[in-house]
Structures are given as C-alpha cells and as structure tokens.
Amino acid sequence: MSINRLSVTGRINAASKKLTRRQKSWLVGYLIVFIVSITALIWQTNALTLVELPAAGGELEEGVVGVPRFVNPLLAISNADRDLTMLVYSGLLRYNQDGALVPDLAERYTISEDGREYRFFLKPDLVWHDGEPVTVEDVIFTASRAKDPTINCPRRAAWEGVEITKISDREILFTLKQPYVSFLETATLGLLPAHAWQNVTPETFPFNNLNIEPIGTGPYRV
C-alpha cells in the first residue's frame, strides 16, 4: 500500500511540474469555485430542511401526505394529524431537541419517594389560543377523556388506574396504583380546553368541528 501511495504522489508531483504558472492559477481557481459551491449547497440544504420555532409570531408551511381529520391529541392517528397536533397543543411536559423531558405547561413537578405520586405545578398566566386561561380543570378534563373507553384514545392504557386530585388552581396530583417509570412520558399528552369541549359527549367526540378548528396552547395555531 505504501508503494502505491508513493507512486500516486510521485505522479501528481510530476504532473504538477509540467503545468505552466497560468495553468496552475486556473486549477487553483477551479478548486476554490468547487469548494465554495459545495459549501453553498450544504448551507441551502440545511436551510430548507431545518425548521425553527419562532420566539414570537411567525408562520409555518408544512406539506404532508393525507388530509387532517383529528387535530386532537386524544384522537390523532395519521401522520398529518400527529404533525399538526404537536404544533398546536402543549402538554405538561415536552421533549427538547436532545430528547430529554422538560417542563412545558408545567412550571415544575415532584415525584414521591415510592414513585406513586406525581405533583405538577402549572405556569402562571397561561392562556389558550382564544384567550381563555389554562387551569387545572383542563388537565383533569383531558386525562378523564383519555381514560374514557368510548373515545378510544391511543394512549388510554397509560392513564388507566391513575387517580387525579386537584390541589389548587395551579397544582394537581396524579396517584398511581403502583410505580410506573414511564409516567412522565404520559404527561406529554397535549391538553384540551375544557371550556370548549365540556359539552361534547364522548359519542360525538370524533365528529366535532374542533377536531379541524383546534384551540390549543402550542407555538402555532391553525
């Protein structure tokens, strides 16, 4: 292998000696143009594929295959539904860019020593897209509907057996029958506004217009 490398290097050196000064200048110019072009192509590709959430305001256009039917965290099953639901709704917790769970609507949370009690504290002054305040009642409503077998929520199994207690206007307690290490992941479920959904029966849940005209607390709204 070393002989081949020396041979190739020798040929390159020999060839370069045969080039005139003008030819060498052209060659360097071509190399510079090539490097700049590749760099610009990589930058443009990243700009087209990466999406940043706006600090305040802004618009996002996204193309997906399929027609959204259930822009609802309790009913979303298709890719179109799930993509929009993630942008429109917020949960108590969320995943950050490193895949770690961090507070979202929750300001903080505590876990009991036996791993059965999870206490969440909502951030102050939270509002829905329609201007109504976010309350503990919204958390209770969403969790109770997630457990309702009539609605058939895909994440219903994670909420079964979870007892929900309102401690105060901003504090809520989840009590599990037995320790469940993945419960924090369950807390990423997007919350529904109780004031908009409370008069909708479980039987008519999938047919309500709020599934395509959602009211959430996420960074984007439809």
C-alpha positions as CSV (number, residue, x, y, z in Angstrom):
1,M,0.0,0.0,0.0
2,S,2.9,2.4,0.8
3,I,4.4,1.8,-2.6
4,N,1.1,2.6,-4.4
5,R,0.7,5.8,-2.4
6,L,4.2,6.9,-3.2
7,S,3.6,6.1,-6.8
8,V,0.4,8.1,-6.9
9,T,2.1,11.0,-5.1
10,G,5.0,10.9,-7.5
11,R,2.8,11.0,-10.5
12,I,0.9,14.0,-9.1
13,N,4.1,15.9,-8.4
14,A,5.4,15.1,-11.8
15,A,2.2,16.2,-13.5
16,S,2.1,19.5,-11.5
17,K,5.7,20.3,-12.6
18,K,4.6,20.1,-16.2
19,L,1.9,22.7,-15.7
20,T,2.6,26.3,-16.5
21,R,2.1,29.1,-14.0
22,R,-1.1,30.1,-15.8
23,Q,-2.4,26.6,-15.7
24,K,-1.7,26.3,-12.0
25,S,-3.6,29.5,-11.4
26,W,-6.6,28.2,-13.4
27,L,-6.5,24.9,-11.4
28,V,-6.5,26.7,-8.1
29,G,-9.4,28.9,-9.2
30,Y,-11.4,25.9,-10.2
31,L,-10.8,24.3,-6.8
32,I,-11.9,27.4,-5.0
33,V,-15.1,27.6,-7.0
34,F,-15.8,23.9,-6.3
35,I,-15.3,24.3,-2.6
36,V,-17.5,27.4,-2.4
37,S,-20.2,25.7,-4.5
38,I,-20.3,22.6,-2.2
39,T,-20.4,24.8,0.9
40,A,-23.3,26.9,-0.5
41,L,-25.2,23.7,-1.5
42,I,-24.8,22.2,2.0
43,W,-26.0,25.5,3.6
44,Q,-29.0,25.7,1.3
45,T,-30.0,22.1,2.0
46,N,-29.9,22.8,5.8
47,A,-31.9,25.9,5.4
48,L,-34.6,24.0,3.5
49,T,-34.8,21.0,5.9
50,L,-34.5,22.6,9.3
51,V,-37.5,24.3,11.0
52,E,-37.1,26.7,13.9
53,L,-39.9,27.6,16.2
54,P,-40.4,31.3,16.3
55,A,-39.8,33.2,19.6
56,A,-42.9,35.2,19.0
57,G,-45.2,35.1,15.9
58,G,-44.3,33.8,12.5
59,E,-45.8,31.2,10.1
60,L,-45.0,27.6,9.2
61,E,-46.0,25.9,5.9
62,E,-45.7,22.1,6.0
63,G,-46.6,19.6,3.3
64,V,-47.7,16.1,4.4
65,V,-49.5,13.3,2.7
66,G,-53.1,13.0,3.7
67,V,-56.0,15.2,4.9
68,P,-56.1,16.1,8.6
69,R,-59.2,14.8,10.3
70,F,-58.3,14.7,14.0
71,V,-56.1,17.6,15.1
72,N,-56.7,16.4,18.6
73,P,-54.2,14.8,21.0
74,L,-56.7,12.2,22.0
75,L,-57.6,11.1,18.5
76,A,-54.6,11.8,16.2
77,I,-53.6,8.6,14.4
78,S,-52.3,9.7,10.9
79,N,-49.1,11.5,10.3
80,A,-50.9,14.6,9.2
81,D,-52.9,14.6,12.4
82,R,-49.9,14.0,14.6
83,D,-47.8,16.6,13.0
84,L,-50.4,19.4,13.4
85,T,-51.3,18.2,16.9
86,M,-47.6,18.6,18.0
87,L,-47.6,22.2,16.8
88,V,-51.0,23.3,18.1
89,Y,-51.1,21.6,21.5
90,S,-48.9,21.5,24.6
91,G,-48.6,19.0,27.4
92,L,-47.4,19.4,31.0
93,L,-44.0,18.2,29.7
94,R,-42.4,18.0,26.3
95,Y,-39.2,16.6,24.7
96,N,-36.5,19.1,23.9
97,Q,-34.1,18.8,21.0
98,D,-31.9,16.4,22.9
99,G,-34.8,14.0,23.6
100,A,-35.0,14.9,27.3
101,L,-38.2,15.6,29.1
102,V,-38.6,19.2,30.2
103,P,-41.4,21.3,31.6
104,D,-43.9,22.8,29.1
105,L,-47.2,24.0,30.6
106,A,-45.9,22.8,33.9
107,E,-43.6,25.1,35.8
108,R,-42.2,22.2,37.8
109,Y,-43.1,18.8,39.2
110,T,-42.2,16.5,42.1
111,I,-42.2,12.7,42.5
112,S,-42.8,10.9,45.8
113,E,-40.2,8.5,47.2
114,D,-42.4,5.5,46.4
115,G,-42.8,6.6,42.8
116,R,-46.6,6.6,43.0
117,E,-47.4,10.3,43.3
118,Y,-46.6,12.9,40.7
119,R,-47.4,16.5,41.6
120,F,-47.4,19.1,38.9
121,F,-47.5,22.9,39.2
122,L,-48.8,24.9,36.2
123,K,-47.0,28.0,35.0
124,P,-48.8,31.3,35.8
125,D,-50.8,33.3,33.3
126,L,-51.2,30.5,30.7
127,V,-53.8,31.1,28.0
128,W,-55.4,29.2,25.2
129,H,-55.3,30.5,21.6
130,D,-58.8,32.0,22.2
131,G,-57.6,34.0,25.2
132,E,-59.2,31.9,27.9
133,P,-57.0,30.9,30.9
134,V,-55.5,27.5,31.2
135,T,-56.5,25.8,34.5
136,V,-56.1,22.6,36.4
137,E,-59.6,21.8,35.2
138,D,-58.2,21.5,31.7
139,V,-55.7,18.9,32.9
140,I,-58.5,16.9,34.7
141,F,-60.8,17.1,31.7
142,T,-58.1,15.9,29.3
143,A,-57.0,13.0,31.5
144,S,-60.6,11.9,32.2
145,R,-61.4,11.8,28.5
146,A,-58.1,10.0,27.7
147,K,-59.3,7.2,30.1
148,D,-62.8,7.0,28.6
149,P,-63.1,3.8,26.5
150,T,-65.8,5.4,24.3
151,I,-63.3,7.8,22.9
152,N,-60.7,5.1,22.3
153,C,-57.6,7.3,22.8
154,P,-54.5,5.5,21.5
155,R,-52.8,6.4,24.9
156,R,-55.6,5.3,27.1
157,A,-53.7,2.3,28.6
158,A,-51.1,4.7,30.2
159,W,-53.9,6.6,32.0
160,E,-55.9,3.7,33.4
161,G,-55.8,3.4,37.1
162,V,-54.4,7.0,37.5
163,E,-56.3,8.9,40.3
164,I,-56.4,12.7,39.6
165,T,-56.7,15.2,42.5
166,K,-57.0,19.0,42.3
167,I,-54.8,20.5,45.0
168,S,-55.2,24.2,44.0
169,D,-55.9,26.3,40.9
170,R,-52.3,25.6,39.7
171,E,-51.5,22.3,41.4
172,I,-52.6,18.8,40.5
173,L,-51.7,15.4,41.9
174,F,-51.6,12.1,40.0
175,T,-51.7,9.0,42.1
176,L,-50.7,5.7,40.5
177,K,-51.7,2.2,41.9
178,Q,-48.1,1.1,41.5
179,P,-44.9,2.8,40.4
180,Y,-44.6,3.4,36.7
181,V,-41.3,4.7,35.5
182,S,-42.7,6.0,32.1
183,F,-45.4,8.1,33.6
184,L,-43.5,11.3,32.8
185,E,-43.8,10.4,29.2
186,T,-47.6,10.2,29.7
187,A,-47.5,13.8,30.8
188,T,-46.5,14.9,27.3
189,L,-50.1,14.4,26.2
190,G,-51.5,17.6,24.7
191,L,-54.2,19.3,26.8
192,L,-57.7,20.1,25.6
193,P,-59.6,23.3,26.6
194,A,-62.3,22.1,28.9
195,H,-64.4,25.3,28.3
196,A,-64.6,24.4,24.5
197,W,-65.1,20.6,24.9
198,Q,-67.0,20.1,28.1
199,N,-70.4,20.0,26.3
200,V,-69.3,17.5,23.7
201,T,-70.3,13.9,24.6
202,P,-67.8,11.1,24.2
203,E,-70.0,9.6,21.5
204,T,-69.8,12.7,19.3
205,F,-66.2,13.5,20.1
206,P,-64.8,12.4,16.7
207,F,-67.4,14.4,14.8
208,N,-67.0,17.8,16.4
209,N,-65.6,20.7,14.3
210,L,-63.0,21.4,17.0
211,N,-61.1,18.5,15.5
212,I,-60.3,20.6,12.4
213,E,-60.6,24.0,14.1
214,P,-58.4,23.3,17.2
215,I,-57.8,25.5,20.2
216,G,-54.5,24.8,21.8
217,T,-51.6,26.4,23.6
218,G,-48.8,25.4,21.3
219,P,-46.4,27.6,19.4
220,Y,-48.6,27.6,16.3
221,R,-52.4,27.8,15.8
222,V,-54.5,26.8,12.8
